[in-house]
């Protein structure tokens, strides 16, 4: 598989809008000619191209200039432009001395941050190339690559797109969804745990094999407390973060975390630990439990059912849902966090310090996110599946330039990935 050799310090994903006072990225000085174009037709092409790829822009920011190419097909700039054009099905075969009409469009992230600039090259009114450059960067990316890695070559392996994903298997509603809300579901082996929202119980199902049938296995009841988050860890053991609801002046209930229960493979309680009240998510990797609250992550050594605090870090955003795993199934650990608006992927070093590898900048609301990480097509590289309250599930698969997003299921259908064993990977959803 190919590896990424592009360096970039400013990365973007889903773009909304554009900014004023356009300033084209610095490249080789253009030699201007008197080339003109039908602005109405080219503006239409620009609009259709950006909208088809889910880029938003401000139409009155478009500016035009004429350029006589002063580089040849052996230059890196030509190679970048040719790759960007090819990704859009365009035929870029310009030569040194060709006269082209160039249109620039300034872009914004959904969060309001400047996102860079898109460039469109026309030859005799025909679009022959289009790309974008991040703010202040002399780099050219395909308009299809909105989510570029923040550090170069972060993974040893990337998603193999030639291997298809399995078709979703309907499993019925049961306790897997409630009133159009994505219920938290976590899986391990043949087990699936689900927490009906607002209820004081966690239900464990076991996959029966063959037909998509789940048999009831165990129900855990927590009295006056409700499960906030839960994980399978250490070969099928279960950890549950519990809390209590209290009424707020706004009319909405506030859930404050109270304790963490650890269960063995048979769901007998191993130990209970008093929890700080602000935790909202729990994650784990061998020997370590991570607790998330607000913008804080606390790491605990977990040995012989005892928790000992090891470190504490502060993120630049809140953590509503989180997972810790290895995307490429190597020795590196990845911290994956959703903050109710965007998704972040970090690389964890030996001191629990995170390095941001990739993020979205949507500025959209995905409150109530559920994250599942698994390798559904069996290529050895995990995908990230994130579902919000609309039940729209998006798959993020690691490509050489960044995580590529695509809907893993139709809107209104909750999709989640489950790895049952080393040979069988499945995706399931609610009818």
Secondary structure, DSSP 8 states (H G I E B T S, - for coil): --------SS---SB----SS------S--B-------HHHHHHHHHHHHHHTT----GGG-EEEEEE----TTSHHHHHHHHHHHHTT------TT-EEEEEEEEEEBTTS-EEEEEEEEEETTEEEEEEEE-TT----B-TT--S--SSTT--S----TTS-----EE--STTSEETTEE-EEEEETTEEEEE-TT-SEEEEEEE-SSSS-EEEEEEEE-TT-EEEEEEEETTTEEEEEEEEEEE-TTSSEEEEEEEEEEE-TT--EEEEEE--TT--EEEEETTEEEEEETTEEEEEEEETTEEEEEEEEE-SS--SEEEEE-TTSSS-EEEEEE-SS-EEEEEE-TTS-EEEEEE--------S-EEEEE-SS-SSS-EEEEE-TT--EEEEEE-SSSEEEEESS-TT--EEEEE-SSS-EEEEE--
